Amino acid sequence: MAEILMGLTANHKRALAVVLLAGGLAGAQQVSRDVHRAQREQRHLCADLEHKGPGKQKAAKVAVDKVFFRRLLEILKICVPRLLSKEAGLIAFQGGLLLSRTWLTDYISRIEARAGRHLISQNFPQFGRLLALFAAVAVPAACVNSGLKYMQKRIQIAFMRRLTHMLHEQYCNNRAYYAASTLGGLTNADQRITEDVEKFAFTISELYSYTFKPLLDVIVFTRSLSRVMGYRGQLGLYLYYMATATMLRALSPPLALMTSQEAGLSGAFRTAHQRLVAHSEEIAYNDPPAGAAEQMILNQHLYRLLRHAKLSAFQRFIQQVFDGYFVKYFASVVALMVYAAPIYFKDPKTRGSRDDITQDYIRSMRLLSNTSRGVGDLVLVYKRLTGLAGHTSRVAELLEQVQRLSSGDPTAVHRELYLRNLSSGTLKLDGDIPEPKRLPGDIIKFKRVALSSPDGTPLVRDLTFDVPIGSSILIMGPNGSGKSSLFRVLAGLWPLQGGEITVPGLGSMFYLSQRPYLVSGSLRDQLLYPQPPRAVWAAATPAMRAAFMHLPGAQLAGDELEEKLCDCLEAVELEYLLGRGAGWDQVQNWEETLSGGEKQRLAMARLLFHRPQYAILDECTSAVSADGEAALYRACKAAGITMLSIGHRPALRQFHNVIIHFEGTQSGQGWHLERIKHDL
């Protein structure tokens, strides 16, 4: 190739240069168009992720700006709460290891230079001693290198622990988890708390090493190089890197936005699979063709995620071509020029001996290589910063949303989210409906309560009745008439639209739904819930246990606790469960092991164990036979529990004193009351 070029005439060389230049410009324009086309397609793929519902604010732009640094500082205050905290100690130790590594690299470069000098001069005894010294210094160097990776992982774990503990504390407070998942206060909360926090912790811990170490290398190696080539010679290298950094920053694709978009698409794909698992039975009933429809839905999410990843990979490929050429290869050319220029322009008589030049060359090339690598890492820090900006944006939004959902008045938060989900965006209250009020009291009371469906259709107006202790009430009516809505309003899950509700204090009411919740743990833990499972309880601190000391499971122990648990299990005719496994300590996948009726009876055993003043029962025995249902309600009545129930079977009348009929019509008040007279 070189011979062919040398054989060309001057005109041919000029023509070849013009062709190459024109081809290069045309290729650059085509690459630019392809990159812009890829970015437009990515925005289209993520369009529904940025969809705004009623009351939702526009998503903030993801970039390395003042907002990013403010959010990053707020997150770091959580990760490193105090100057003398464990996390601060880990960071300081990591800094010490980085200093040690830089010093060892400088020292090893001196050993290599001296060894090269003695090898050229054939001074083998001195060369052997330097090799032994090199082998000895390599031991702490290897320990330091491994220690840096170990400390980076420790910092990542420490940051994850701080952030996740903070999120758990707020996410499980004031029913923020319900507002996030059911009321739509936060999308993909599970992914953000797990994956996004982990990615942020990894990126920030990695950024520390890739920023602090290169900066140290540049400072230390610049000083060492000044003894050989002075500071003036190195100035040209640094000016080149400054110009390169400016150019690469301008050519960089929106990495922060791409990172955030990819995380959003991954969350949507995960949610699609979770929906299939959660509704598998309903889908299976209509399969075929429901299975094929779900396959198409899943494949669409997969296509969007993979297509976005492919477009991102293309943009990163173009960027890495420029990064590799200007930061790595052409930078080496500039570094060699910087070293060779002073020697070239120096008088040959003053250049020194061959041994001196060899020693200076080996050491300078080692230091220049490390300096160039350090400056290159600093130049490419913007790539890591933009990636960190995407993770910071998602984690900061998670913290902000969870804090908003968990702080302040939960009723106001739930009302805001409930209104956002309404098709009309407002609650339509016709007539003379009083303002909503929730009051504390000794018994449950409803006074002129109004209920509407999510589309604003009125269901019940002026609902007024009391639930005195010992007087159970049954609510009956067609589907969609507002029965379960009333219980959600009573529990504070949905906002009270109008009227007045009086509720008793903590521990006075116990809710059972049609689909009982079975905690992950032993058979004993099923009855003790909402007290944490025994394995969790044993590891809890006294401060953590304080919130559960009013529960009977925390007050009883030993034989007394076992006897009461057995009585409750016998009352619901589930005593045979003790013989299936290792008694109370058996741990099974209760959701799959038990039938629907067994799950509901086990939930009733939990109710009997806690024995509250009021039991709020939302069709909690629908999967139990009529005889079994009567036995369960009879046990509740014998335990002195006042029931506010939703049911359809006429046999339930004998266990209640009043029936509230929800009519399911828009005319009148939508309800009427029937008092039951029982034969003595």
ROSE-429732 format. One record per residue (C-alpha): x, y, z; chain. Coordinates in steps of 0.001 Angstrom, whole numbers. Layout:
N
xx,yy,zz,c
X,Y,Z,A
...
***
This chain:
680
xx,yy,zz,c
0,0,0,A
2815,2400,916,A
4616,1670,-2388,A
1422,2345,-4348,A
915,5683,-2635,A
4529,6656,-3193,A
4126,5924,-6899,A
1249,8361,-7318,A
1820,11771,-8805,A
982,14949,-6919,A
-2238,15419,-8909,A
-3296,11856,-8220,A
-2637,12338,-4509,A
-4708,15533,-4479,A
-7563,13787,-6325,A
-7434,10859,-3894,A
-7523,13253,-949,A
-10570,15036,-2407,A
-12365,11702,-2982,A
-11623,10503,542,A
-12688,13832,2029,A
-15932,13926,30,A
-16677,10309,873,A
-15976,10966,4518,A
-18304,13978,4614,A
-21069,12068,2804,A
-20646,9148,5193,A
-20747,11484,8200,A
-23976,13078,6941,A
-25564,9658,6465,A
-24507,8551,9949,A
-25933,11788,11376,A
-29264,11158,9630,A
-29314,7554,10914,A
-28650,8686,14482,A
-31443,11279,14374,A
-33800,8709,12843,A
-32937,6274,15671,A
-33666,8921,18301,A
-37035,9735,16726,A
-37950,6045,16674,A
-36958,5696,20337,A
-39241,8581,21278,A
-42071,6869,19366,A
-41424,3543,21140,A
-41625,5270,24543,A
-44576,7527,23702,A
-47083,5672,25889,A
-44644,5706,28835,A
-44923,9486,28806,A
-48728,9504,28525,A
-50276,12016,30895,A
-53513,11237,32665,A
-55717,13796,34408,A
-53720,15790,36894,A
-50379,14247,35933,A
-47440,16538,35414,A
-45157,16453,32424,A
-42120,14253,32919,A
-38963,16182,33734,A
-36159,16279,31180,A
-33321,13892,32000,A
-29969,15646,31632,A
-26797,16569,33510,A
-27979,19937,34797,A
-28781,21741,38029,A
-31760,19491,38682,A
-29542,16420,38358,A
-26920,17710,40790,A
-29599,18817,43272,A
-31270,15412,43167,A
-27934,13600,43379,A
-26975,15622,46455,A
-30284,14775,48138,A
-29790,11072,47443,A
-26183,11142,48678,A
-27357,12728,51934,A
-29431,9583,52461,A
-26559,7289,51466,A
-24008,9090,53663,A
-26044,10591,56520,A
-23095,11671,58697,A
-19424,12500,58330,A
-18522,9728,60788,A
-20941,7173,59374,A
-19938,3721,58172,A
-20475,4777,54554,A
-18140,7762,54953,A
-15511,5415,56391,A
-15823,3096,53381,A
-15403,6027,50990,A
-12352,7285,52906,A
-10780,3815,52870,A
-11456,3568,49143,A
-9717,6921,48709,A
-6695,5616,50621,A
-6528,2567,48351,A
-6699,4805,45279,A
-3797,6899,46597,A
-1803,3736,47281,A
-2450,2416,43785,A
-1297,5646,42161,A
1899,5726,44263,A
2611,2046,43520,A
2121,2651,39788,A
4596,5535,39882,A
7092,3452,41872,A
6754,467,39522,A
7394,2735,36517,A
10709,3799,38099,A
11656,147,38652,A
10814,-703,35030,A
12861,2230,33740,A
15918,1273,35789,A
15556,-2394,34808,A
15448,-1413,31125,A
18593,711,31547,A
20558,-2126,33159,A
19308,-4598,30549,A
20527,-2377,27701,A
23881,-1928,29454,A
23972,-5723,30171,A
24328,-5197,33926,A
22524,-8452,34749,A
23202,-8608,38518,A
21537,-5237,39017,A
18800,-6245,36570,A
18095,-9383,38664,A
17852,-7371,41888,A
15334,-5034,40257,A
13277,-7996,39051,A
13131,-9321,42633,A
12099,-5880,43855,A
9401,-5767,41151,A
8044,-9156,42275,A
7959,-7970,45912,A
6160,-4709,45087,A
3641,-6633,42994,A
2246,-8279,46170,A
815,-5079,47722,A
-133,-3873,44243,A
-2272,-6981,43682,A
-3861,-6576,47125,A
-4640,-2916,46443,A
-6188,-3684,43037,A
-8410,-6391,44501,A
-9207,-4164,47476,A
-10460,-1430,45164,A
-13013,-3777,43578,A
-13994,-5136,46987,A
-14502,-1666,48473,A
-16487,-565,45420,A
-18881,-3471,46032,A
-19062,-2624,49753,A
-19950,980,48951,A
-22622,-202,46484,A
-24155,-2512,49110,A
-24058,205,51794,A
-25790,2726,49507,A
-28413,144,48499,A
-29097,-603,52160,A
-29578,3054,53103,A
-31801,3869,50137,A
-33909,718,50360,A
-34424,1079,54115,A
-35570,4654,53591,A
-37941,3588,50810,A
-39334,679,52836,A
-39950,2961,55804,A
-41950,5400,53689,A
-43502,2865,51289,A
-45051,894,54160,A
-46221,4021,56014,A
-49687,5564,55717,A
-50669,2862,53199,A
-48392,4375,50576,A
-48075,931,48953,A
-51841,913,48347,A
-51825,4430,46948,A
-48909,3504,44691,A
-50234,227,43306,A
-54036,319,43483,A
-54666,4056,43106,A
-51918,4529,40519,A
-49716,6855,42560,A
-46512,5267,41257,A
-45926,3060,38224,A
-43719,-37,38492,A
-42917,597,42161,A
-41477,-2905,42610,A
-38996,-2469,39772,A
-37925,973,40926,A
-37325,-99,44522,A
-35309,-3155,43458,A
-33653,-2729,40070,A
-33374,1070,39812,A
-31884,1465,43282,A
-29371,-1302,42569,A
-28337,262,39241,A
-27960,3686,40836,A
-25824,2312,43674,A
-23588,450,41226,A
-23170,3451,38926,A
-22378,5938,41703,A
-19878,3592,43383,A
-18190,2967,40030,A
-18128,6684,39200,A
-16145,7426,42368,A
-13305,5116,41294,A
-13397,6261,37678,A
-13241,9929,38684,A
-11001,10104,41756,A
-8331,7690,40534,A
-7822,9278,37075,A
-7615,12685,38727,A
-4942,11404,41128,A
-3051,9750,38276,A
-2999,12952,36253,A
-1747,15033,39197,A
939,12592,40370,A
2167,11470,36947,A
2272,15036,35619,A
4613,15925,38456,A
6775,12856,37771,A
6899,13593,34028,A
7942,17181,34681,A
11365,15894,35800,A
11888,14372,32352,A
10058,16635,29888,A
8907,19635,31933,A
5396,21077,32214,A
5442,22950,28907,A
5659,19776,26849,A
2644,18297,28629,A
535,21394,28045,A
-43,20433,24409,A
-1380,17018,25476,A
-3842,18586,27915,A
-4993,21162,25358,A
-5680,18305,22946,A
-7780,16495,25551,A
-9742,19651,26342,A
-10592,20117,22672,A
-11457,16413,22346,A
-13732,16531,25388,A
-15632,19496,23942,A
-16074,17778,20592,A
-17145,14417,22039,A
-19598,16110,24374,A
-21255,17750,21376,A
-21414,14440,19475,A
-22744,12410,22407,A
-26285,10976,22113,A
-28776,11613,24975,A
-27443,8777,27155,A
-29374,9838,30268,A
-32684,9855,28400,A
-31882,6522,26757,A
-31108,4945,30145,A
-34364,6240,31637,A
-36400,5104,28606,A
-34889,1629,28663,A
-35696,1253,32363,A
-39275,2319,31660,A
-39667,-196,28824,A
-38173,-2931,30989,A
-40688,-2096,33718,A
-43581,-2223,31254,A
-42417,-5637,29979,A
-42174,-6930,33537,A
-45623,-5571,34385,A
-47130,-7345,31361,A
-45791,-10669,32634,A
-47057,-9911,36149,A
-50535,-9222,34769,A
-50508,-12585,32991,A
-49566,-14348,36245,A
-52122,-12424,38316,A
-55001,-13065,35898,A
-53950,-16467,34571,A
-57200,-18195,35533,A
-59449,-15588,33895,A
-57328,-15721,30741,A
-57251,-19531,30698,A
-61063,-19675,30726,A
-61065,-17897,27358,A
-58119,-19737,25825,A
-58155,-20187,22897,A
-57759,-17505,21674,A
-56888,-15550,24874,A
-53455,-17217,25119,A
-52568,-16052,21617,A
-53723,-12518,22475,A
-51496,-12462,25566,A
-48605,-13779,23490,A
-49039,-10886,21073,A
-49147,-8403,23954,A
-45979,-9827,25515,A
-44200,-9931,22157,A
-45081,-6293,21517,A
-43494,-5274,24820,A
-40482,-7456,24031,A
-40150,-5950,20552,A
-40222,-2403,21905,A
-37601,-3200,24551,A
-35262,-5001,22141,A
-35748,-2448,19357,A
-34920,377,21767,A
-31836,-1538,22957,A
-30742,-2089,19336,A
-31101,1604,18497,A
-29208,2521,21673,A
-26442,70,20782,A
-26121,1676,17324,A
-25782,5163,18810,A
-23259,3941,21376,A
-21301,2222,18595,A
-20970,5476,16671,A
-19986,7287,19849,A
-17406,4645,20812,A
-15771,4891,17381,A
-15050,8580,18014,A
-14151,7951,21651,A
-11730,5144,20791,A
-10010,7036,18014,A
-9605,10450,19642,A
-9174,9377,23277,A
-7105,6213,22822,A
-5304,5915,19481,A
-4762,9466,18265,A
-4044,10500,21851,A
-1105,8051,21820,A
190,9744,18671,A
-23,13138,20418,A
1701,11715,23520,A
4613,10357,21430,A
4919,13710,19696,A
4946,15487,23054,A
7764,13228,24275,A
9787,13191,21051,A
9593,16909,20243,A
12003,18132,22990,A
14529,15405,22102,A
14262,16174,18385,A
14870,19888,18828,A
17646,19382,21392,A
21284,19549,20366,A
22466,15976,19663,A
25461,16577,21938,A
23188,17296,24921,A
20676,14481,24419,A
22521,12153,26805,A
23721,8581,26486,A
21708,5740,24991,A
21214,4260,28460,A
19849,7540,29821,A
17496,7951,26870,A
16309,4345,27226,A
15606,4789,30939,A
13792,8081,30381,A
11831,6624,27443,A
10591,3558,29334,A
9546,5561,32352,A
8039,8411,30325,A
6041,6036,28114,A
4701,4225,31186,A
3764,7514,32840,A
2417,9033,29612,A
336,5927,29036,A
-1143,6133,32527,A
-1596,9896,32240,A
-3322,9542,28870,A
-5544,6798,30273,A
-6358,8990,33277,A
-7152,12052,31183,A
-9138,9847,28794,A
-11191,8493,31692,A
-11828,12048,32859,A
-12859,13037,29343,A
-15308,10105,29241,A
-16677,10828,32702,A
-19532,12674,30978,A
-20718,9305,29615,A
-20866,7861,33105,A
-22492,11051,34375,A
-25206,10907,31744,A
-25854,7249,32562,A
-25970,8167,36240,A
-28383,11002,35417,A
-30903,8486,34067,A
-30717,6313,37203,A
-30698,9383,39460,A
-33831,10709,37774,A
-35768,7486,38369,A
-34560,7022,41955,A
-35209,10689,42782,A
-38721,10487,41325,A
-39265,7322,43351,A
-38143,9032,46561,A
-40215,12120,45851,A
-43361,10154,44985,A
-43071,7747,47924,A
-42449,10643,50304,A
-45489,12445,48926,A
-47654,9335,49292,A
-46473,8532,52828,A
-46295,11982,54406,A
-49101,14247,55460,A
-52757,13269,55555,A
-53320,9911,53782,A
-56973,10787,53270,A
-56036,13840,51210,A
-53482,11841,49196,A
-55983,9063,48473,A
-58609,11605,47500,A
-56262,13273,45036,A
-55328,9956,43421,A
-58935,8770,43402,A
-60026,11937,41597,A
-57224,11487,39084,A
-58589,8045,38214,A
-62163,9264,37719,A
-63246,9520,34124,A
-64675,12953,34850,A
-61808,14050,37094,A
-64246,15387,39717,A
-66727,14004,42207,A
-70302,14848,41202,A
-72442,15361,44279,A
-76015,16304,43571,A
-78451,17681,46121,A
-77732,18747,49660,A
-74720,16529,50472,A
-72761,17535,53603,A
-68997,17927,53545,A
-67028,14692,54178,A
-65869,14164,57774,A
-64096,11277,59533,A
-64467,11328,63300,A
-63075,9097,66077,A
-65576,7373,68356,A
-66495,4235,70274,A
-68733,2640,67627,A
-69083,2670,63836,A
-71515,5305,62574,A
-72597,6423,59113,A
-74451,9731,58830,A
-75746,10979,55462,A
-72930,9217,53602,A
-72837,9516,49783,A
-71227,6988,47421,A
-70650,7281,43679,A
-69133,4935,41116,A
-65763,5785,39500,A
-67596,7257,36498,A
-69514,9618,38783,A
-72823,7718,38787,A
-74560,8149,42193,A
-75029,4845,44056,A
-76111,5698,47586,A
-77277,8960,49183,A
-77977,9881,52804,A
-76810,6476,54105,A
-77360,6669,57852,A
-77048,3865,60403,A
-75086,2904,63527,A
-73341,-360,64378,A
-73577,-647,68185,A
-71501,-3248,69983,A
-73392,-6549,69877,A
-75681,-5566,66988,A
-74367,-7034,63734,A
-75395,-5632,60362,A
-75589,-7386,56997,A
-75298,-5486,53718,A
-76927,-7071,50675,A
-77442,-5935,47099,A
-76546,-6562,43460,A
-73030,-6272,42071,A
-71885,-2721,41476,A
-74287,-1228,44003,A
-71510,124,46271,A
-71153,-2536,48991,A
-67385,-3029,48753,A
-66968,693,48051,A
-68516,1411,51451,A
-65932,-815,53156,A
-63081,851,51281,A
-64361,4248,52404,A
-64725,2959,55983,A
-61107,1738,55939,A
-59885,5044,54497,A
-58659,3446,51281,A
-61057,5523,49181,A
-61995,9110,49994,A
-65281,9875,51690,A
-67309,11751,49080,A
-69864,13248,51417,A
-71365,12766,54855,A
-69878,11729,58159,A
-68236,8481,59298,A
-67276,7661,62890,A
-64692,4909,63384,A
-63310,3355,66587,A
-59639,3358,67491,A
-56658,1189,66569,A
-57251,-2545,66837,A
-61031,-2261,67137,A
-61747,-3326,63536,A
-60475,-6343,61592,A
-61052,-6698,57839,A
-61503,-9973,55930,A
-61967,-9947,52163,A
-63177,-12539,49695,A
-59556,-13284,48777,A
-57724,-13697,52104,A
-54084,-12728,52379,A
-51764,-15516,53545,A
-48410,-14321,54807,A
-45182,-16083,53803,A
-44360,-18134,56894,A
-45451,-20974,59152,A
-48962,-22122,60054,A
-48627,-20250,63332,A
-47761,-17060,61446,A
-51028,-17274,59490,A
-53044,-16810,62681,A
-50722,-14259,64288,A
-50750,-11907,61286,A
-50596,-8854,61144,A
-47844,-9552,63643,A
-44679,-10296,61616,A
-43640,-13930,61122,A
-41668,-15443,63996,A
-38389,-15470,62036,A
-38761,-11732,61399,A
-39990,-11058,64945,A
-36930,-12750,66474,A
-34571,-10422,64593,A
-36575,-7236,65305,A
-35364,-4584,67747,A
-37505,-3454,70726,A
-38292,-228,68862,A
-39613,-2207,65905,A
-41710,-4462,68147,A
-43367,-1522,69911,A
-45917,-1048,67099,A
-47252,-4599,67629,A
-47400,-4847,71411,A
-51194,-4338,71452,A
-51686,-7562,69455,A
-52460,-10787,71369,A
-49606,-12609,69633,A
-47107,-10256,71260,A
-48702,-10586,74697,A
-49030,-14367,74843,A
-46303,-16989,74733,A
-45639,-20656,75333,A
-48440,-23061,76163,A
-50985,-20308,76620,A
-50415,-19097,73050,A
-50461,-22629,71623,A
-53715,-23445,73425,A
-55469,-20344,72086,A
-54238,-21021,68562,A
-55534,-24595,68728,A
-58947,-23389,69931,A
-59213,-21003,66984,A
-58197,-23674,64490,A
-60740,-26122,65918,A
-63492,-23485,65768,A
-63082,-23263,61983,A
-62635,-27050,61587,A
-59030,-26868,60358,A
-57319,-28754,63183,A
-56280,-31427,60675,A
-53728,-28967,59229,A
-51530,-29625,62268,A
-51177,-33247,61191,A
-50187,-32444,57576,A
-46698,-31314,58494,A
-44520,-30308,61420,A
-47344,-28823,63483,A
-47391,-25074,63956,A
-43870,-24647,62581,A
-44580,-26124,59152,A
-43887,-23725,56273,A
-45661,-24288,52981,A
-46764,-22366,49937,A
-50156,-21787,51507,A
-51601,-20084,48433,A
-51192,-23318,46458,A
-51558,-25873,49261,A
-54945,-24759,50570,A
-58242,-24694,48710,A
-60316,-21531,48447,A
-62575,-22600,51308,A
-59601,-23549,53522,A
-58020,-20173,52935,A
-61200,-18384,53990,A
-61598,-20567,57077,A
-57958,-19963,58024,A
-58593,-16218,57739,A
-61595,-16630,60055,A
-59338,-18443,62543,A
-57067,-15402,62424,A
-60074,-13202,63185,A
-61073,-15368,66159,A
-57534,-15251,67531,A
-57384,-11451,67481,A
-61020,-11092,68620,A
-61585,-7404,67752,A
-64708,-5410,68615,A
-65750,-5280,64956,A
-65230,-7682,62076,A
-65641,-6149,58612,A
-66465,-9143,56417,A
-66580,-8683,52640,A
-68036,-11976,51347,A
-65263,-13701,53290,A
-67041,-17096,53281,A
-68155,-17243,49637,A
-66035,-20369,48973,A
-67269,-22201,52101,A
-70285,-24496,52103,A
-73529,-23235,53620,A
-73110,-25413,56728,A
-69494,-24371,57129,A
-70423,-20712,56698,A
-73037,-20968,59435,A
-70464,-22558,61765,A
-67986,-19733,61121,A
-70503,-16960,61781,A
-71728,-18821,64843,A
-68147,-18922,66171,A
-67734,-15166,65581,A
-70966,-14438,67409,A
-69962,-16697,70306,A
-66649,-14816,70540,A
-68544,-11547,71062,A
-67452,-10019,67759,A
-69829,-7492,66189,A
-70018,-8090,62443,A
-70525,-5671,59577,A
-70891,-8124,56712,A
-71459,-8276,52981,A
-73200,-11451,51874,A
-75778,-12972,49557,A
-76971,-16162,51259,A
-80270,-15838,53150,A
-78896,-18090,55910,A
-76705,-15187,57098,A
-79789,-13294,58320,A
-79894,-15328,61541,A
-76497,-13956,62634,A
-77349,-10267,62112,A
-79779,-7770,63622,A
-80180,-5372,60682,A
-79964,-5703,56902,A
-79000,-2734,54730,A
-80270,-3363,51200,A
-78291,-1562,48475,A
-80683,-1232,45541,A
-78234,-508,42734,A
-80529,2098,41176,A
-80047,5801,40609,A
-83523,6669,41859,A
-84169,7697,45452,A
-81522,7159,48077,A
-80396,3817,46667,A
-80830,1875,49915,A
-83312,849,52584,A
-83062,-693,56055,A
-84664,-3877,57335,A
-84672,-4869,61005,A
-84643,-8584,61756,A
-86663,-10072,64560,A
-85175,-13265,65904,A
-87226,-15828,67829,A
-86126,-16095,71422,A
***
